[in-house]
Amino acid sequence: MEKSGVGFSSVVSTVSSFGGDLVAIDVIRSSKEKSTRDITVNIPVPAYQELLDALEDLSGVSVLHVSDQTFLVHLGGKIRIEPTMPIKNRDDLSRVYTPGVARVCMAIHNKPREAFALTIKRNTVAVVSDGTAVLGLGDIGPHAAMPVMEGKAMLFKQLADVDAFPICLDTKDTEEIIRTIKAMSPGFGGINLEDISAPRCFEIERRLTEELDIPVFHDDQHGTAVVMMAGLLNALKVTDKDIGSIRVVVVGAGAAGVSCCKMLLAAGVKNLVAVDREGAITADRTYANEMWNWLAERTNPDRLTGGLSDVIEGADVFIGVSGPGVLKVEDLVRMAEDRIVFAMANPEPEIDPELAEPHVRVLATGRSDYPNQINNVLCFPGIFRGALDCRARLINEEMKLAASRAIASVISDDEVNENYIIPSIFNEKVVDSVRSAVITAAIDTGVARRIPPEFRSLCDYTGYGLSDSYKR
């Protein structure tokens, strides 16, 4: 809004001085005293706030309201619920609600497994967070975490046709979170834990996995590990190295770091050193964090001590799930030849990719503006699609490793190279490949309670105790 007599040219010149492009101008109202205009500006994000401050400082100009494309996308939320059929008359009403619904209720009462066939449980996942570890933002609370959970629900639906519900809990109490998720679980076929801080996330996932009969998956842990492993499998093809003979250093022993270590060990890595703020994790010490004690018993065979600089020499692979600036060039060059560096801290990686590139054979980050983005979106839609379709009781290590191999296999041996070790999140083959691999692994490990039709020729499903009605 500008006062009468104040030239609009001052607004235009200010926008231009900050690198903005004035796309559209609409006069909303005008009088002798003042004029109100709606202007649309394209401007780089870093200059956004500076431009607003400069416009506010212009004499005779007031900024009434500001919005941008990102905020507009979130206006009113990003998801909604729609019925699968319209209710047009009393006959429709009697079938979907009372009195007809009573027959369906009793069918489920008599056979609880029928809930998978006759309710939304068949295709629903709860995306649950307490907002204590939101990527790049930290503990921002449940209200502020909701846009992230909504976005995840959108990805579930678009990529794998899974109906996901964002649920943010206003508590940090481990027992209350476990109790709440258990209490609401009858309506869901799976639970996706998200952005819950360590070490509480380990206990929450372990307990829920033990106490529920539906899959529970903490994506910050396992999604990162699954996609990291997929990228590493292809990176090893590029460098012609064997997974059983490489030495790996993992920096960051939080939720994602521990899961990455578990995945690496399951895949056949024998020489692995995990490093955190306290230094290399070693069996010579006892830790308050039980997961660190678990790692100490299974990693660091040479009992190395000290920080990253003390253990990095001769390493074939660096896996970073920590923070910016952790890996220095002087440490990087002390690694083995044909170095593989996965600097996955987001938004700022453990080393500036521009500094690392001249010294590595394969580089991956968590960022979309560099090749080889390690993005969890490659993982969770297909994993849950497969788990729901075979009604898995849980998601085990075999299913996760199968998902990694499936993601890696989307890139053929002829295509894989230093800048292409991981497929795009929009590659349509990913979800189907992961789904099939997860279902096969679930059947092979005996955690599937339903054999999808296309898999029945591959196995004797009678051994799984499945009734005819439960094959639906």
Beta strands, then each sheet from edge to edge (+ up, - down):
strand 1: 2-3
strand 2: 21-30
strand 3: 34-42
strand 4: 124-129
strand 5: 163-168
strand 6: 190-193
strand 7: 216-218
strand 8: 247-251
strand 9: 271-276
strand 10: 279-280
strand 11: 317-320
strand 12: 340-343
strand 13: 362-365
sheet 1: 1+ 3- 2+
sheet 2: 5+ 4+ 6+ 7+
sheet 3: 10+ 9- 8- 11- 12- 13-
end
